[in-house]
Amino acid sequence: MPVNDTLGTWSQLFMLLAAMTYLVSFVAFAWDMAAHSRVLGARQARDREQALVGAGAPPAAGRGERAALAGEVADDEMRYTGGRRPAARVAVAVMALAFVVHAAAVLARAVAAGRVPWGNMYEFCTTGALVVAGVYLVALVRRDLRFVGTLVTGLVIIMLCAATIGFPTPVGPLQPALQSWWLVIHVSIAVAASGVFTLTFAMAVLQLLQTRRERALLAGEQPGAAFLRMVPSARALEDLSFRLNAVGFAFWTFTLAAGAIWAEQAWGRYWGWDTKEVWTFVIWVVYAAYMHARATRGWTGSRSAWLSIVGYLCVIFNFTVVNTVFPGLHSYSGL
């Protein structure tokens, strides 16, 4: 099928427009965090003054920690409660618009090339960014995750910039080794897993920041990072991150298995210690260790967050350095 260069050019323009729209959403999310955290700070100061005036008996044993954190962290259930947040509403609406433009760009790329749009690093990165944004917007329907909107939109913008600046690739046909239905199965699940891991990475970063702030509060010190008043407790972030990582780990397990089956069909062996294969397995081992340590060994708190971050850094290393520096059978970056 011939390549439609005109539609490919339109795809690039839509991708640029999507990146600019995500940037507006990023600014709106940041504005909401700054403005709403000041409102919460003033409200909490008034509540503390009233509590001091009407103070009675000290809190019962076992409730001191909850009392110290009361009002200093958001609802652990992540429900839509509290006052109006117009900047957050604008941020979500603009992000939804950016997602539509982004989806149009990816679809135009697919139609222009006459195939699925993840045959090289540019396409994998742009499609991965679309998955990240889509998963986040779907999650917003059930939970108030607007506190992580700045990080999510920031990561999406970085992925789009990396694609357009670091890995620019013209529209073209697939290499012969990639002309298989396993490309649709194997790579699409890998993109989905990477999108989930991106969200859990953002939550792990917030968990570490919130843990440090909670320790300061419990020690009676003045905590910094006022925007963390809008973020749930570190324990709530850890629990949600663990559940999402479980989904991502299942996806990555399927990616590893499907890749082995495809390798047998393409090269006549299931495993050949190619650099890409090795690092795909390394990522699986890291997240398997995270799941095992968190579920059975009691690795909670900062240790689990750092292990989740290490896993995501391995994903980034596998996508960038392994694809561009190390030669191998998986050198399909298009660069």
C-alpha positions as CSV (number, residue, x, y, z in Angstrom):
1,M,0.0,0.0,0.0
2,P,1.5,3.4,-1.0
3,V,2.4,5.9,1.7
4,N,0.3,9.0,1.9
5,D,2.9,11.8,2.6
6,T,0.3,14.5,2.7
7,L,-1.6,12.8,5.5
8,G,1.6,12.1,7.2
9,T,2.4,15.8,7.2
10,W,-1.1,16.5,8.7
11,S,-0.3,13.9,11.4
12,Q,2.8,15.8,12.4
13,L,0.9,19.1,12.6
14,F,-1.8,17.5,14.7
15,M,0.9,16.1,17.0
16,L,2.4,19.5,17.4
17,L,-1.1,21.0,18.2
18,A,-1.7,18.2,20.7
19,A,1.6,18.9,22.5
20,M,0.7,22.6,22.7
21,T,-2.8,21.8,24.0
22,Y,-1.3,19.4,26.7
23,L,1.0,22.3,27.7
24,V,-2.1,24.5,28.4
25,S,-3.5,21.7,30.5
26,F,-0.2,21.4,32.3
27,V,-0.3,25.1,33.2
28,A,-3.9,24.8,34.3
29,F,-3.2,21.8,36.6
30,A,-0.2,23.6,38.1
31,W,-2.3,26.7,38.6
32,D,-5.0,24.7,40.4
33,M,-2.4,23.0,42.7
34,A,-1.0,26.4,43.6
35,A,-4.3,28.2,44.1
36,H,-6.2,25.5,45.8
37,S,-3.4,24.6,48.2
38,R,-3.4,28.2,49.4
39,V,-7.2,28.0,50.1
40,L,-6.7,24.8,52.0
41,G,-3.9,26.3,54.0
42,A,-6.0,29.2,55.1
43,R,-8.9,27.0,56.0
44,Q,-6.7,24.6,58.0
45,A,-5.1,27.5,59.9
46,R,-8.6,28.6,60.9
47,D,-9.5,25.1,61.9
48,R,-6.4,24.8,64.1
49,E,-7.2,28.1,65.8
50,Q,-10.7,26.9,66.6
51,A,-9.4,23.5,67.8
52,L,-7.0,25.3,70.2
53,V,-9.7,27.5,71.6
54,G,-12.0,24.5,72.3
55,A,-9.3,22.0,73.1
56,G,-10.3,19.4,75.6
57,A,-8.8,16.0,76.4
58,P,-5.9,14.8,74.3
59,P,-6.7,12.4,71.5
60,A,-7.0,8.7,72.4
61,A,-3.9,6.5,72.0
62,G,-3.6,5.2,68.5
63,R,-5.4,8.2,67.0
64,G,-2.6,10.6,67.3
65,E,-1.2,10.0,63.9
66,R,-4.6,10.3,62.2
67,A,-5.2,13.5,64.2
68,A,-1.9,15.0,63.2
69,L,-2.5,14.3,59.5
70,A,-6.2,15.3,59.6
71,G,-6.8,18.1,57.1
72,E,-3.2,18.0,55.9
73,V,-3.8,15.3,53.3
74,A,-6.6,14.7,50.8
75,D,-9.3,12.1,51.0
76,D,-7.7,8.6,50.8
77,E,-10.7,7.3,48.9
78,M,-9.9,9.9,46.2
79,R,-13.6,10.9,45.9
80,Y,-14.7,14.2,44.3
81,T,-15.3,16.2,47.5
82,G,-14.5,19.8,48.6
83,G,-15.1,23.1,47.0
84,R,-15.1,24.2,43.4
85,R,-11.9,24.1,41.5
86,P,-12.4,26.0,38.2
87,A,-8.7,25.7,37.2
88,A,-8.9,21.9,37.6
89,R,-12.0,21.7,35.5
90,V,-10.4,23.7,32.8
91,A,-7.3,21.5,33.0
92,V,-9.3,18.3,32.6
93,A,-11.4,19.7,29.7
94,V,-8.3,21.0,27.9
95,M,-6.6,17.7,28.4
96,A,-9.6,15.8,26.9
97,L,-9.4,18.1,23.9
98,A,-5.7,17.5,23.6
99,F,-6.4,13.7,23.7
100,V,-8.8,14.0,20.8
101,V,-6.3,15.9,18.7
102,H,-3.6,13.5,19.7
103,A,-5.8,10.5,18.8
104,A,-6.5,12.1,15.4
105,A,-2.7,12.5,14.8
106,V,-2.0,8.9,15.7
107,L,-4.9,7.7,13.5
108,A,-3.8,9.9,10.6
109,R,-0.3,8.4,10.9
110,A,-1.8,4.9,10.8
111,V,-3.9,5.7,7.7
112,A,-1.0,7.4,6.0
113,A,1.3,4.4,6.5
114,G,-1.5,1.8,5.9
115,R,-0.6,-0.1,9.1
116,V,-0.6,0.1,12.9
117,P,1.2,3.2,14.1
118,W,3.9,1.6,16.2
119,G,6.6,0.4,13.8
120,N,9.4,2.7,15.1
121,M,10.4,4.7,18.2
122,Y,8.6,7.8,17.0
123,E,5.3,5.9,16.7
124,F,5.8,3.9,19.8
125,C,6.5,7.1,21.8
126,T,3.5,9.0,20.4
127,T,1.2,6.1,20.8
128,G,2.5,5.4,24.3
129,A,1.8,9.1,25.3
130,L,-1.7,8.7,23.9
131,V,-2.2,5.6,26.1
132,V,-0.9,7.4,29.2
133,A,-3.4,10.3,28.6
134,G,-6.2,7.9,27.9
135,V,-5.7,5.8,31.0
136,Y,-5.5,8.9,33.1
137,L,-8.7,10.4,31.7
138,V,-10.6,7.1,32.2
139,A,-9.4,6.9,35.8
140,L,-10.6,10.4,36.4
141,V,-14.2,9.2,35.8
142,R,-14.1,7.2,39.0
143,R,-11.5,8.8,41.2
144,D,-10.3,12.3,41.8
145,L,-6.7,12.0,40.5
146,R,-6.4,15.6,39.6
147,F,-3.5,15.9,42.0
148,V,-1.3,13.9,39.7
149,G,-2.4,15.8,36.6
150,T,0.7,18.0,36.5
151,L,3.0,15.0,36.5
152,V,0.9,13.1,33.9
153,T,0.6,16.0,31.4
154,G,4.3,16.8,32.0
155,L,5.3,13.2,31.2
156,V,3.1,13.2,28.1
157,I,4.6,16.4,26.9
158,I,8.1,15.0,27.4
159,M,7.2,11.9,25.4
160,L,5.8,13.9,22.5
161,C,8.9,16.2,22.6
162,A,11.2,13.1,22.6
163,A,9.3,11.7,19.6
164,T,9.3,14.8,17.5
165,I,12.7,16.1,18.4
166,G,14.7,13.0,19.4
167,F,13.2,10.4,17.1
168,P,11.7,12.1,14.0
169,T,10.8,9.4,11.5
170,P,9.0,10.0,8.2
171,V,6.0,7.9,7.3
172,G,7.1,4.6,5.7
173,P,6.3,0.9,5.3
174,L,7.3,-1.6,7.9
175,Q,10.5,-3.5,7.8
176,P,10.0,-7.1,6.6
177,A,10.7,-8.6,10.0
178,L,7.9,-6.5,11.5
179,Q,5.2,-7.5,8.9
180,S,3.3,-9.8,11.2
181,W,0.1,-9.8,13.2
182,W,2.4,-10.4,16.3
183,L,3.4,-6.7,15.9
184,V,-0.2,-5.7,16.7
185,I,-0.4,-8.1,19.7
186,H,3.1,-7.8,21.1
187,V,3.7,-4.1,20.8
188,S,0.2,-2.9,21.6
189,I,0.3,-4.7,25.0
190,A,3.8,-3.4,25.6
191,V,2.5,0.2,24.9
192,A,-0.3,-0.4,27.4
193,A,2.0,-1.7,30.0
194,S,4.4,1.2,29.6
195,G,1.4,3.6,29.9
196,V,0.4,2.0,33.2
197,F,4.0,2.1,34.5
198,T,4.2,5.8,33.7
199,L,1.2,6.5,35.9
200,T,2.6,4.4,38.8
201,F,5.9,6.2,38.4
202,A,4.2,9.5,38.9
203,M,2.4,8.2,42.0
204,A,5.6,6.7,43.4
205,V,7.2,10.1,43.2
206,L,4.3,11.8,45.0
207,Q,4.4,9.0,47.6
208,L,8.0,9.7,48.4
209,L,7.2,13.5,48.7
210,Q,4.1,12.8,50.8
211,T,6.0,10.4,53.1
212,R,8.6,13.0,53.9
213,R,5.9,15.6,54.6
214,E,4.0,13.2,56.9
215,R,7.1,12.6,58.9
216,A,7.6,16.3,59.4
217,L,4.0,16.7,60.5
218,L,4.2,13.8,63.0
219,A,7.4,15.3,64.4
220,G,5.6,18.6,65.0
221,E,7.7,20.4,62.4
222,Q,6.5,22.8,59.8
223,P,6.0,20.9,56.5
224,G,6.9,22.3,53.2
225,A,5.4,21.6,49.7
226,A,1.9,23.1,50.5
227,F,0.5,21.5,47.3
228,L,0.7,18.1,48.9
229,R,-2.3,19.0,51.0
230,M,-4.3,18.1,47.9
231,V,-2.6,14.7,47.6
232,P,-3.9,11.6,49.5
233,S,-1.7,10.0,52.2
234,A,1.4,8.1,51.2
235,R,-0.3,4.8,52.2
236,A,-3.3,5.5,49.9
237,L,-0.9,6.3,47.0
238,E,1.0,3.2,47.6
239,D,-2.1,1.0,47.6
240,L,-3.4,2.4,44.3
241,S,0.1,2.2,42.8
242,F,0.4,-1.4,43.8
243,R,-3.0,-2.3,42.1
244,L,-2.0,-0.5,38.9
245,N,1.4,-2.1,38.9
246,A,-0.3,-5.5,39.2
247,V,-2.2,-4.7,35.9
248,G,1.0,-3.4,34.2
249,F,3.0,-6.5,35.4
250,A,0.3,-8.8,33.9
251,F,0.6,-6.9,30.6
252,W,4.4,-7.0,30.6
253,T,4.3,-10.8,31.3
254,F,2.1,-11.2,28.2
255,T,4.5,-8.9,26.3
256,L,7.4,-11.2,27.2
257,A,5.6,-14.4,26.3
258,A,4.2,-13.0,23.0
259,G,7.7,-11.7,22.1
260,A,9.1,-15.2,22.6
261,I,6.5,-16.7,20.3
262,W,7.1,-14.1,17.6
263,A,10.8,-14.7,17.9
264,E,10.4,-18.4,17.2
265,Q,8.3,-17.6,14.1
266,A,10.7,-14.9,12.8
267,W,14.1,-16.3,13.8
268,G,13.5,-19.9,14.7
269,R,14.2,-19.7,18.4
270,Y,12.2,-18.5,21.4
271,W,15.2,-16.9,23.2
272,G,18.5,-15.7,21.9
273,W,19.9,-13.3,24.5
274,D,19.5,-10.3,22.2
275,T,20.0,-7.0,24.1
276,K,16.3,-6.1,23.8
277,E,15.2,-9.5,25.0
278,V,17.5,-9.3,28.0
279,W,16.3,-5.9,29.1
280,T,12.6,-6.9,28.6
281,F,13.3,-9.8,31.0
282,V,15.2,-7.4,33.4
283,I,12.1,-5.2,33.6
284,W,9.9,-8.2,34.3
285,V,12.3,-9.3,37.1
286,V,12.2,-5.9,38.7
287,Y,8.4,-5.6,38.7
288,A,8.1,-9.3,39.8
289,A,10.4,-8.5,42.7
290,Y,8.3,-5.4,43.5
291,M,5.1,-7.5,43.5
292,H,6.6,-10.2,45.6
293,A,8.3,-7.9,48.1
294,R,5.2,-5.7,48.5
295,A,2.7,-8.6,48.8
296,T,4.6,-11.2,50.9
297,R,7.7,-9.5,52.4
298,G,6.1,-6.4,53.8
299,W,8.1,-4.0,51.7
300,T,5.9,-1.0,52.2
301,G,6.5,2.7,52.3
302,S,9.5,4.2,50.6
303,R,11.1,0.9,49.7
304,S,8.2,-0.1,47.5
305,A,8.1,3.3,45.9
306,W,11.8,3.3,45.0
307,L,11.5,-0.2,43.6
308,S,8.6,1.0,41.4
309,I,10.7,3.9,40.2
310,V,13.7,1.6,39.4
311,G,11.4,-0.5,37.3
312,Y,10.2,2.5,35.3
313,L,13.8,3.7,34.8
314,C,14.5,0.3,33.4
315,V,11.6,0.8,31.0
316,I,13.0,4.1,29.9
317,F,16.5,2.7,29.5
318,N,15.1,-0.2,27.4
319,F,13.3,2.2,25.2
320,T,16.0,4.8,24.7
321,V,19.5,3.5,25.2
322,V,18.9,-0.1,24.2
323,N,17.0,0.9,21.0
324,T,19.6,3.5,19.9
325,V,23.0,2.4,21.2
326,F,23.1,-1.4,21.3
327,P,23.0,-3.2,18.0
328,G,20.7,-6.2,17.7
329,L,17.8,-8.0,16.0
330,H,15.4,-5.4,17.6
331,S,17.0,-2.3,16.0
332,Y,13.8,-1.0,14.5
333,S,14.0,2.6,15.8
334,G,13.8,4.1,12.3
335,L,16.6,6.5,13.0
